[in-house]
Amino acid sequence: MHYDTTKLIRMAKQMADFFRNQPDRPAAQAVAAHINDNWAPVMRRDFVALIRSGAEADPIVREAADLVRLPATDVA
């Protein structure tokens, strides 16, 4: 991992808390869009790896992880 793992989960949870009550689109989609648009590829990769490895996370964060774009070199 390249980033403090607890920080990635914490940042995603803060986004989930913000978008949870926004009426314009589902929160998980909004969180994923923000991550895709603003996080470096290595951050996105590490975040998805954390979620896939079973890290404790908000349900919205877990759902958003499925929508995060991974760097092309990491796609299996």
PDB file of N, CA, C and O in Angstrom:
ATOM      1  N   MET A   1       0.830  -1.178   0.000  1.00  0.00           N
ATOM      2  CA  MET A   1       0.000   0.000   0.000  1.00  0.00           C
ATOM      3  C   MET A   1       0.882   1.251   0.000  1.00  0.00           C
ATOM      4  O   MET A   1       1.939   1.276   0.629  1.00  0.00           O
ATOM      5  N   HIS A   2       0.442   2.268  -0.700  1.00  0.00           N
ATOM      6  CA  HIS A   2       1.214   3.487  -0.802  1.00  0.00           C
ATOM      7  C   HIS A   2       0.687   4.611   0.083  1.00  0.00           C
ATOM      8  O   HIS A   2       1.400   5.583   0.331  1.00  0.00           O
ATOM      9  N   TYR A   3      -0.524   4.497   0.553  1.00  0.00           N
ATOM     10  CA  TYR A   3      -1.147   5.521   1.377  1.00  0.00           C
ATOM     11  C   TYR A   3      -1.575   4.904   2.687  1.00  0.00           C
ATOM     12  O   TYR A   3      -1.782   3.694   2.782  1.00  0.00           O
ATOM     13  N   ASP A   4      -1.709   5.755   3.710  1.00  0.00           N
ATOM     14  CA  ASP A   4      -2.224   5.312   4.995  1.00  0.00           C
ATOM     15  C   ASP A   4      -3.616   4.729   4.760  1.00  0.00           C
ATOM     16  O   ASP A   4      -4.545   5.447   4.389  1.00  0.00           O
ATOM     17  N   THR A   5      -3.749   3.440   4.975  1.00  0.00           N
ATOM     18  CA  THR A   5      -5.002   2.760   4.648  1.00  0.00           C
ATOM     19  C   THR A   5      -6.186   3.313   5.428  1.00  0.00           C
ATOM     20  O   THR A   5      -7.281   3.431   4.879  1.00  0.00           O
ATOM     21  N   THR A   6      -5.990   3.649   6.675  1.00  0.00           N
ATOM     22  CA  THR A   6      -7.115   4.182   7.450  1.00  0.00           C
ATOM     23  C   THR A   6      -7.551   5.532   6.893  1.00  0.00           C
ATOM     24  O   THR A   6      -8.728   5.885   6.970  1.00  0.00           O
ATOM     25  N   LYS A   7      -6.610   6.286   6.334  1.00  0.00           N
ATOM     26  CA  LYS A   7      -6.972   7.592   5.776  1.00  0.00           C
ATOM     27  C   LYS A   7      -7.839   7.442   4.525  1.00  0.00           C
ATOM     28  O   LYS A   7      -8.787   8.207   4.344  1.00  0.00           O
ATOM     29  N   LEU A   8      -7.536   6.482   3.668  1.00  0.00           N
ATOM     30  CA  LEU A   8      -8.347   6.272   2.469  1.00  0.00           C
ATOM     31  C   LEU A   8      -9.776   5.904   2.836  1.00  0.00           C
ATOM     32  O   LEU A   8     -10.725   6.450   2.273  1.00  0.00           O
ATOM     33  N   ILE A   9      -9.932   4.985   3.771  1.00  0.00           N
ATOM     34  CA  ILE A   9     -11.271   4.575   4.197  1.00  0.00           C
ATOM     35  C   ILE A   9     -11.984   5.751   4.862  1.00  0.00           C
ATOM     36  O   ILE A   9     -13.169   5.978   4.616  1.00  0.00           O
ATOM     37  N   ARG A  10     -11.270   6.494   5.699  1.00  0.00           N
ATOM     38  CA  ARG A  10     -11.869   7.634   6.396  1.00  0.00           C
ATOM     39  C   ARG A  10     -12.333   8.700   5.399  1.00  0.00           C
ATOM     40  O   ARG A  10     -13.423   9.252   5.546  1.00  0.00           O
ATOM     41  N   MET A  11     -11.509   8.991   4.387  1.00  0.00           N
ATOM     42  CA  MET A  11     -11.906   9.983   3.384  1.00  0.00           C
ATOM     43  C   MET A  11     -13.140   9.519   2.605  1.00  0.00           C
ATOM     44  O   MET A  11     -14.042  10.315   2.342  1.00  0.00           O
ATOM     45  N   ALA A  12     -13.182   8.251   2.243  1.00  0.00           N
ATOM     46  CA  ALA A  12     -14.341   7.725   1.521  1.00  0.00           C
ATOM     47  C   ALA A  12     -15.590   7.777   2.402  1.00  0.00           C
ATOM     48  O   ALA A  12     -16.680   8.063   1.909  1.00  0.00           O
ATOM     49  N   LYS A  13     -15.442   7.504   3.691  1.00  0.00           N
ATOM     50  CA  LYS A  13     -16.582   7.569   4.616  1.00  0.00           C
ATOM     51  C   LYS A  13     -17.095   8.996   4.736  1.00  0.00           C
ATOM     52  O   LYS A  13     -18.305   9.214   4.801  1.00  0.00           O
ATOM     53  N   GLN A  14     -16.199   9.964   4.764  1.00  0.00           N
ATOM     54  CA  GLN A  14     -16.631  11.360   4.818  1.00  0.00           C
ATOM     55  C   GLN A  14     -17.441  11.727   3.583  1.00  0.00           C
ATOM     56  O   GLN A  14     -18.433  12.451   3.675  1.00  0.00           O
ATOM     57  N   MET A  15     -17.017  11.226   2.429  1.00  0.00           N
ATOM     58  CA  MET A  15     -17.789  11.465   1.202  1.00  0.00           C
ATOM     59  C   MET A  15     -19.149  10.794   1.292  1.00  0.00           C
ATOM     60  O   MET A  15     -20.163  11.387   0.925  1.00  0.00           O
ATOM     61  N   ALA A  16     -19.175   9.562   1.778  1.00  0.00           N
ATOM     62  CA  ALA A  16     -20.439   8.837   1.915  1.00  0.00           C
ATOM     63  C   ALA A  16     -21.383   9.606   2.830  1.00  0.00           C
ATOM     64  O   ALA A  16     -22.572   9.727   2.534  1.00  0.00           O
ATOM     65  N   ASP A  17     -20.865  10.124   3.938  1.00  0.00           N
ATOM     66  CA  ASP A  17     -21.703  10.900   4.857  1.00  0.00           C
ATOM     67  C   ASP A  17     -22.266  12.135   4.168  1.00  0.00           C
ATOM     68  O   ASP A  17     -23.426  12.488   4.383  1.00  0.00           O
ATOM     69  N   PHE A  18     -21.465  12.789   3.351  1.00  0.00           N
ATOM     70  CA  PHE A  18     -21.924  13.975   2.639  1.00  0.00           C
ATOM     71  C   PHE A  18     -22.985  13.622   1.595  1.00  0.00           C
ATOM     72  O   PHE A  18     -24.046  14.243   1.549  1.00  0.00           O
ATOM     73  N   PHE A  19     -22.697  12.629   0.762  1.00  0.00           N
ATOM     74  CA  PHE A  19     -23.588  12.305  -0.351  1.00  0.00           C
ATOM     75  C   PHE A  19     -24.816  11.490   0.057  1.00  0.00           C
ATOM     76  O   PHE A  19     -25.760  11.367  -0.724  1.00  0.00           O
ATOM     77  N   ARG A  20     -24.815  10.945   1.241  1.00  0.00           N
ATOM     78  CA  ARG A  20     -25.919  10.100   1.714  1.00  0.00           C
ATOM     79  C   ARG A  20     -27.277  10.804   1.581  1.00  0.00           C
ATOM     80  O   ARG A  20     -28.273  10.162   1.249  1.00  0.00           O
ATOM     81  N   ASN A  21     -27.321  12.080   1.831  1.00  0.00           N
ATOM     82  CA  ASN A  21     -28.585  12.819   1.830  1.00  0.00           C
ATOM     83  C   ASN A  21     -28.759  13.746   0.640  1.00  0.00           C
ATOM     84  O   ASN A  21     -29.642  14.604   0.644  1.00  0.00           O
ATOM     85  N   GLN A  22     -27.932  13.583  -0.369  1.00  0.00           N
ATOM     86  CA  GLN A  22     -28.054  14.399  -1.577  1.00  0.00           C
ATOM     87  C   GLN A  22     -29.055  13.727  -2.517  1.00  0.00           C
ATOM     88  O   GLN A  22     -28.925  12.539  -2.812  1.00  0.00           O
ATOM     89  N   PRO A  23     -30.038  14.466  -2.982  1.00  0.00           N
ATOM     90  CA  PRO A  23     -31.114  13.854  -3.777  1.00  0.00           C
ATOM     91  C   PRO A  23     -30.805  13.604  -5.251  1.00  0.00           C
ATOM     92  O   PRO A  23     -31.571  12.912  -5.921  1.00  0.00           O
ATOM     93  N   ASP A  24     -29.692  14.153  -5.783  1.00  0.00           N
ATOM     94  CA  ASP A  24     -29.497  14.113  -7.232  1.00  0.00           C
ATOM     95  C   ASP A  24     -29.039  12.775  -7.795  1.00  0.00           C
ATOM     96  O   ASP A  24     -29.273  12.506  -8.973  1.00  0.00           O
ATOM     97  N   ARG A  25     -28.397  11.930  -7.002  1.00  0.00           N
ATOM     98  CA  ARG A  25     -28.002  10.593  -7.480  1.00  0.00           C
ATOM     99  C   ARG A  25     -27.654   9.722  -6.276  1.00  0.00           C
ATOM    100  O   ARG A  25     -27.418  10.228  -5.179  1.00  0.00           O
ATOM    101  N   PRO A  26     -27.624   8.404  -6.495  1.00  0.00           N
ATOM    102  CA  PRO A  26     -27.281   7.503  -5.386  1.00  0.00           C
ATOM    103  C   PRO A  26     -25.909   7.843  -4.802  1.00  0.00           C
ATOM    104  O   PRO A  26     -24.981   8.187  -5.534  1.00  0.00           O
ATOM    105  N   ALA A  27     -25.795   7.745  -3.502  1.00  0.00           N
ATOM    106  CA  ALA A  27     -24.576   8.129  -2.799  1.00  0.00           C
ATOM    107  C   ALA A  27     -23.352   7.365  -3.290  1.00  0.00           C
ATOM    108  O   ALA A  27     -22.287   7.958  -3.461  1.00  0.00           O
ATOM    109  N   ALA A  28     -23.483   6.067  -3.519  1.00  0.00           N
ATOM    110  CA  ALA A  28     -22.331   5.273  -3.960  1.00  0.00           C
ATOM    111  C   ALA A  28     -21.811   5.767  -5.309  1.00  0.00           C
ATOM    112  O   ALA A  28     -20.601   5.819  -5.532  1.00  0.00           O
ATOM    113  N   GLN A  29     -22.713   6.125  -6.194  1.00  0.00           N
ATOM    114  CA  GLN A  29     -22.290   6.655  -7.496  1.00  0.00           C
ATOM    115  C   GLN A  29     -21.564   7.984  -7.332  1.00  0.00           C
ATOM    116  O   GLN A  29     -20.566   8.231  -8.010  1.00  0.00           O
ATOM    117  N   ALA A  30     -22.050   8.836  -6.446  1.00  0.00           N
ATOM    118  CA  ALA A  30     -21.420  10.134  -6.217  1.00  0.00           C
ATOM    119  C   ALA A  30     -20.040   9.974  -5.586  1.00  0.00           C
ATOM    120  O   ALA A  30     -19.097  10.669  -5.965  1.00  0.00           O
ATOM    121  N   VAL A  31     -19.922   9.069  -4.632  1.00  0.00           N
ATOM    122  CA  VAL A  31     -18.624   8.812  -3.996  1.00  0.00           C
ATOM    123  C   VAL A  31     -17.635   8.292  -5.039  1.00  0.00           C
ATOM    124  O   VAL A  31     -16.506   8.777  -5.122  1.00  0.00           O
ATOM    125  N   ALA A  32     -18.050   7.322  -5.822  1.00  0.00           N
ATOM    126  CA  ALA A  32     -17.161   6.761  -6.847  1.00  0.00           C
ATOM    127  C   ALA A  32     -16.757   7.815  -7.866  1.00  0.00           C
ATOM    128  O   ALA A  32     -15.600   7.858  -8.283  1.00  0.00           O
ATOM    129  N   ALA A  33     -17.690   8.663  -8.272  1.00  0.00           N
ATOM    130  CA  ALA A  33     -17.373   9.718  -9.241  1.00  0.00           C
ATOM    131  C   ALA A  33     -16.330  10.669  -8.667  1.00  0.00           C
ATOM    132  O   ALA A  33     -15.394  11.061  -9.364  1.00  0.00           O
ATOM    133  N   HIS A  34     -16.487  11.038  -7.410  1.00  0.00           N
ATOM    134  CA  HIS A  34     -15.519  11.932  -6.780  1.00  0.00           C
ATOM    135  C   HIS A  34     -14.142  11.267  -6.705  1.00  0.00           C
ATOM    136  O   HIS A  34     -13.127  11.898  -6.998  1.00  0.00           O
ATOM    137  N   ILE A  35     -14.113  10.008  -6.317  1.00  0.00           N
ATOM    138  CA  ILE A  35     -12.842   9.276  -6.241  1.00  0.00           C
ATOM    139  C   ILE A  35     -12.213   9.173  -7.627  1.00  0.00           C
ATOM    140  O   ILE A  35     -11.020   9.427  -7.790  1.00  0.00           O
ATOM    141  N   ASN A  36     -13.008   8.803  -8.618  1.00  0.00           N
ATOM    142  CA  ASN A  36     -12.488   8.667  -9.985  1.00  0.00           C
ATOM    143  C   ASN A  36     -11.928   9.986 -10.522  1.00  0.00           C
ATOM    144  O   ASN A  36     -10.920   9.996 -11.229  1.00  0.00           O
ATOM    145  N   ASP A  37     -12.583  11.092 -10.185  1.00  0.00           N
ATOM    146  CA  ASP A  37     -12.181  12.402 -10.711  1.00  0.00           C
ATOM    147  C   ASP A  37     -11.024  13.042  -9.947  1.00  0.00           C
ATOM    148  O   ASP A  37     -10.296  13.865 -10.503  1.00  0.00           O
ATOM    149  N   ASN A  38     -10.849  12.669  -8.672  1.00  0.00           N
ATOM    150  CA  ASN A  38      -9.922  13.422  -7.829  1.00  0.00           C
ATOM    151  C   ASN A  38      -8.786  12.626  -7.192  1.00  0.00           C
ATOM    152  O   ASN A  38      -7.800  13.217  -6.752  1.00  0.00           O
ATOM    153  N   TRP A  39      -8.898  11.332  -7.133  1.00  0.00           N
ATOM    154  CA  TRP A  39      -7.854  10.542  -6.483  1.00  0.00           C
ATOM    155  C   TRP A  39      -6.859  10.048  -7.524  1.00  0.00           C
ATOM    156  O   TRP A  39      -7.236   9.698  -8.642  1.00  0.00           O
ATOM    157  N   ALA A  40      -5.609  10.024  -7.151  1.00  0.00           N
ATOM    158  CA  ALA A  40      -4.557   9.495  -8.014  1.00  0.00           C
ATOM    159  C   ALA A  40      -4.801   8.002  -8.266  1.00  0.00           C
ATOM    160  O   ALA A  40      -5.404   7.323  -7.435  1.00  0.00           O
ATOM    161  N   PRO A  41      -4.338   7.498  -9.396  1.00  0.00           N
ATOM    162  CA  PRO A  41      -4.536   6.079  -9.695  1.00  0.00           C
ATOM    163  C   PRO A  41      -4.067   5.147  -8.578  1.00  0.00           C
ATOM    164  O   PRO A  41      -4.737   4.160  -8.276  1.00  0.00           O
ATOM    165  N   VAL A  42      -2.933   5.447  -7.970  1.00  0.00           N
ATOM    166  CA  VAL A  42      -2.436   4.570  -6.904  1.00  0.00           C
ATOM    167  C   VAL A  42      -3.379   4.593  -5.698  1.00  0.00           C
ATOM    168  O   VAL A  42      -3.561   3.575  -5.031  1.00  0.00           O
ATOM    169  N   MET A  43      -3.971   5.741  -5.425  1.00  0.00           N
ATOM    170  CA  MET A  43      -4.935   5.823  -4.318  1.00  0.00           C
ATOM    171  C   MET A  43      -6.173   4.984  -4.617  1.00  0.00           C
ATOM    172  O   MET A  43      -6.673   4.268  -3.749  1.00  0.00           O
ATOM    173  N   ARG A  44      -6.666   5.079  -5.861  1.00  0.00           N
ATOM    174  CA  ARG A  44      -7.846   4.281  -6.250  1.00  0.00           C
ATOM    175  C   ARG A  44      -7.536   2.798  -6.146  1.00  0.00           C
ATOM    176  O   ARG A  44      -8.346   2.024  -5.637  1.00  0.00           O
ATOM    177  N   ARG A  45      -6.363   2.401  -6.627  1.00  0.00           N
ATOM    178  CA  ARG A  45      -5.975   0.993  -6.574  1.00  0.00           C
ATOM    179  C   ARG A  45      -5.895   0.506  -5.129  1.00  0.00           C
ATOM    180  O   ARG A  45      -6.425  -0.554  -4.796  1.00  0.00           O
ATOM    181  N   ASP A  46      -5.240   1.273  -4.285  1.00  0.00           N
ATOM    182  CA  ASP A  46      -5.086   0.871  -2.884  1.00  0.00           C
ATOM    183  C   ASP A  46      -6.430   0.828  -2.167  1.00  0.00           C
ATOM    184  O   ASP A  46      -6.679  -0.075  -1.367  1.00  0.00           O
ATOM    185  N   PHE A  47      -7.291   1.792  -2.447  1.00  0.00           N
ATOM    186  CA  PHE A  47      -8.625   1.829  -1.840  1.00  0.00           C
ATOM    187  C   PHE A  47      -9.424   0.582  -2.214  1.00  0.00           C
ATOM    188  O   PHE A  47      -9.990  -0.076  -1.341  1.00  0.00           O
ATOM    189  N   VAL A  48      -9.473   0.258  -3.489  1.00  0.00           N
ATOM    190  CA  VAL A  48     -10.227  -0.925  -3.937  1.00  0.00           C
ATOM    191  C   VAL A  48      -9.625  -2.188  -3.335  1.00  0.00           C
ATOM    192  O   VAL A  48     -10.359  -3.086  -2.922  1.00  0.00           O
ATOM    193  N   ALA A  49      -8.308  -2.266  -3.282  1.00  0.00           N
ATOM    194  CA  ALA A  49      -7.650  -3.434  -2.679  1.00  0.00           C
ATOM    195  C   ALA A  49      -8.044  -3.575  -1.211  1.00  0.00           C
ATOM    196  O   ALA A  49      -8.282  -4.685  -0.733  1.00  0.00           O
ATOM    197  N   LEU A  50      -8.111  -2.466  -0.504  1.00  0.00           N
ATOM    198  CA  LEU A  50      -8.526  -2.503   0.905  1.00  0.00           C
ATOM    199  C   LEU A  50      -9.928  -3.074   1.053  1.00  0.00           C
ATOM    200  O   LEU A  50     -10.166  -3.962   1.871  1.00  0.00           O
ATOM    201  N   ILE A  51     -10.841  -2.560   0.262  1.00  0.00           N
ATOM    202  CA  ILE A  51     -12.233  -3.013   0.347  1.00  0.00           C
ATOM    203  C   ILE A  51     -12.324  -4.492  -0.022  1.00  0.00           C
ATOM    204  O   ILE A  51     -13.002  -5.262   0.658  1.00  0.00           O
ATOM    205  N   ARG A  52     -11.653  -4.884  -1.083  1.00  0.00           N
ATOM    206  CA  ARG A  52     -11.695  -6.288  -1.516  1.00  0.00           C
ATOM    207  C   ARG A  52     -11.057  -7.227  -0.500  1.00  0.00           C
ATOM    208  O   ARG A  52     -11.399  -8.409  -0.449  1.00  0.00           O
ATOM    209  N   SER A  53     -10.129  -6.711   0.310  1.00  0.00           N
ATOM    210  CA  SER A  53      -9.480  -7.555   1.319  1.00  0.00           C
ATOM    211  C   SER A  53     -10.307  -7.642   2.604  1.00  0.00           C
ATOM    212  O   SER A  53      -9.911  -8.312   3.558  1.00  0.00           O
ATOM    213  N   GLY A  54     -11.453  -6.964   2.624  1.00  0.00           N
ATOM    214  CA  GLY A  54     -12.347  -7.079   3.772  1.00  0.00           C
ATOM    215  C   GLY A  54     -12.246  -5.977   4.796  1.00  0.00           C
ATOM    216  O   GLY A  54     -12.727  -6.140   5.917  1.00  0.00           O
ATOM    217  N   ALA A  55     -11.636  -4.857   4.448  1.00  0.00           N
ATOM    218  CA  ALA A  55     -11.543  -3.738   5.388  1.00  0.00           C
ATOM    219  C   ALA A  55     -12.934  -3.302   5.830  1.00  0.00           C
ATOM    220  O   ALA A  55     -13.881  -3.306   5.043  1.00  0.00           O
ATOM    221  N   GLU A  56     -13.038  -2.936   7.071  1.00  0.00           N
ATOM    222  CA  GLU A  56     -14.317  -2.470   7.607  1.00  0.00           C
ATOM    223  C   GLU A  56     -14.648  -1.126   6.962  1.00  0.00           C
ATOM    224  O   GLU A  56     -13.830  -0.206   6.966  1.00  0.00           O
ATOM    225  N   ALA A  57     -15.862  -1.024   6.405  1.00  0.00           N
ATOM    226  CA  ALA A  57     -16.254   0.207   5.726  1.00  0.00           C
ATOM    227  C   ALA A  57     -17.766   0.329   5.681  1.00  0.00           C
ATOM    228  O   ALA A  57     -18.495  -0.661   5.739  1.00  0.00           O
ATOM    229  N   ASP A  58     -18.209   1.552   5.577  1.00  0.00           N
ATOM    230  CA  ASP A  58     -19.620   1.892   5.405  1.00  0.00           C
ATOM    231  C   ASP A  58     -20.162   1.171   4.161  1.00  0.00           C
ATOM    232  O   ASP A  58     -19.427   1.007   3.187  1.00  0.00           O
ATOM    233  N   PRO A  59     -21.425   0.740   4.174  1.00  0.00           N
ATOM    234  CA  PRO A  59     -21.991   0.066   2.997  1.00  0.00           C
ATOM    235  C   PRO A  59     -21.922   0.914   1.721  1.00  0.00           C
ATOM    236  O   PRO A  59     -21.720   0.373   0.634  1.00  0.00           O
ATOM    237  N   ILE A  60     -22.084   2.213   1.840  1.00  0.00           N
ATOM    238  CA  ILE A  60     -21.980   3.077   0.658  1.00  0.00           C
ATOM    239  C   ILE A  60     -20.559   3.048   0.111  1.00  0.00           C
ATOM    240  O   ILE A  60     -20.362   3.021  -1.104  1.00  0.00           O
ATOM    241  N   VAL A  61     -19.582   3.054   0.987  1.00  0.00           N
ATOM    242  CA  VAL A  61     -18.181   2.996   0.581  1.00  0.00           C
ATOM    243  C   VAL A  61     -17.897   1.675  -0.124  1.00  0.00           C
ATOM    244  O   VAL A  61     -17.204   1.649  -1.141  1.00  0.00           O
ATOM    245  N   ARG A  62     -18.426   0.587   0.407  1.00  0.00           N
ATOM    246  CA  ARG A  62     -18.237  -0.732  -0.224  1.00  0.00           C
ATOM    247  C   ARG A  62     -18.840  -0.753  -1.630  1.00  0.00           C
ATOM    248  O   ARG A  62     -18.224  -1.251  -2.572  1.00  0.00           O
ATOM    249  N   GLU A  63     -20.039  -0.213  -1.757  1.00  0.00           N
ATOM    250  CA  GLU A  63     -20.700  -0.181  -3.069  1.00  0.00           C
ATOM    251  C   GLU A  63     -19.933   0.723  -4.034  1.00  0.00           C
ATOM    252  O   GLU A  63     -19.784   0.398  -5.212  1.00  0.00           O
ATOM    253  N   ALA A  64     -19.455   1.842  -3.535  1.00  0.00           N
ATOM    254  CA  ALA A  64     -18.694   2.774  -4.386  1.00  0.00           C
ATOM    255  C   ALA A  64     -17.427   2.120  -4.915  1.00  0.00           C
ATOM    256  O   ALA A  64     -17.031   2.369  -6.054  1.00  0.00           O
ATOM    257  N   ALA A  65     -16.790   1.290  -4.104  1.00  0.00           N
ATOM    258  CA  ALA A  65     -15.543   0.642  -4.534  1.00  0.00           C
ATOM    259  C   ALA A  65     -15.737  -0.170  -5.809  1.00  0.00           C
ATOM    260  O   ALA A  65     -14.818  -0.288  -6.619  1.00  0.00           O
ATOM    261  N   ASP A  66     -16.925  -0.728  -5.986  1.00  0.00           N
ATOM    262  CA  ASP A  66     -17.204  -1.499  -7.204  1.00  0.00           C
ATOM    263  C   ASP A  66     -17.284  -0.607  -8.446  1.00  0.00           C
ATOM    264  O   ASP A  66     -17.191  -1.099  -9.571  1.00  0.00           O
ATOM    265  N   LEU A  67     -17.457   0.701  -8.244  1.00  0.00           N
ATOM    266  CA  LEU A  67     -17.611   1.638  -9.356  1.00  0.00           C
ATOM    267  C   LEU A  67     -16.347   2.451  -9.629  1.00  0.00           C
ATOM    268  O   LEU A  67     -16.309   3.258 -10.558  1.00  0.00           O
ATOM    269  N   VAL A  68     -15.325   2.238  -8.825  1.00  0.00           N
ATOM    270  CA  VAL A  68     -14.075   2.983  -8.988  1.00  0.00           C
ATOM    271  C   VAL A  68     -13.283   2.405 -10.155  1.00  0.00           C
ATOM    272  O   VAL A  68     -13.118   1.192 -10.280  1.00  0.00           O
ATOM    273  N   ARG A  69     -12.796   3.313 -11.010  1.00  0.00           N
ATOM    274  CA  ARG A  69     -11.975   2.899 -12.160  1.00  0.00           C
ATOM    275  C   ARG A  69     -10.555   2.630 -11.680  1.00  0.00           C
ATOM    276  O   ARG A  69      -9.945   3.457 -11.002  1.00  0.00           O
ATOM    277  N   LEU A  70     -10.046   1.469 -12.042  1.00  0.00           N
ATOM    278  CA  LEU A  70      -8.669   1.120 -11.690  1.00  0.00           C
ATOM    279  C   LEU A  70      -7.739   1.499 -12.843  1.00  0.00           C
ATOM    280  O   LEU A  70      -8.157   1.539 -14.000  1.00  0.00           O
ATOM    281  N   PRO A  71      -6.482   1.775 -12.518  1.00  0.00           N
ATOM    282  CA  PRO A  71      -5.514   2.058 -13.589  1.00  0.00           C
ATOM    283  C   PRO A  71      -5.442   0.877 -14.563  1.00  0.00           C
ATOM    284  O   PRO A  71      -5.555  -0.278 -14.152  1.00  0.00           O
ATOM    285  N   ALA A  72      -5.257   1.168 -15.833  1.00  0.00           N
ATOM    286  CA  ALA A  72      -5.261   0.142 -16.876  1.00  0.00           C
ATOM    287  C   ALA A  72      -4.262  -0.979 -16.603  1.00  0.00           C
ATOM    288  O   ALA A  72      -4.525  -2.128 -16.958  1.00  0.00           O
ATOM    289  N   THR A  73      -3.147  -0.681 -15.995  1.00  0.00           N
ATOM    290  CA  THR A  73      -2.132  -1.692 -15.749  1.00  0.00           C
ATOM    291  C   THR A  73      -2.552  -2.664 -14.659  1.00  0.00           C
ATOM    292  O   THR A  73      -1.967  -3.740 -14.535  1.00  0.00           O
ATOM    293  N   ASP A  74      -3.562  -2.302 -13.861  1.00  0.00           N
ATOM    294  CA  ASP A  74      -3.999  -3.155 -12.768  1.00  0.00           C
ATOM    295  C   ASP A  74      -5.224  -3.998 -13.097  1.00  0.00           C
ATOM    296  O   ASP A  74      -5.649  -4.823 -12.288  1.00  0.00           O
ATOM    297  N   VAL A  75      -5.790  -3.795 -14.277  1.00  0.00           N
ATOM    298  CA  VAL A  75      -6.977  -4.542 -14.643  1.00  0.00           C
ATOM    299  C   VAL A  75      -6.580  -5.955 -14.996  1.00  0.00           C
ATOM    300  O   VAL A  75      -5.697  -6.179 -15.824  1.00  0.00           O
ATOM    301  N   ALA A  76      -7.239  -6.906 -14.365  1.00  0.00           N
ATOM    302  CA  ALA A  76      -6.905  -8.315 -14.608  1.00  0.00           C
ATOM    303  C   ALA A  76      -7.702  -8.874 -15.764  1.00  0.00           C
ATOM    304  O   ALA A  76      -7.549 -10.046 -16.110  1.00  0.00           O
TER     305      ALA A  76
END
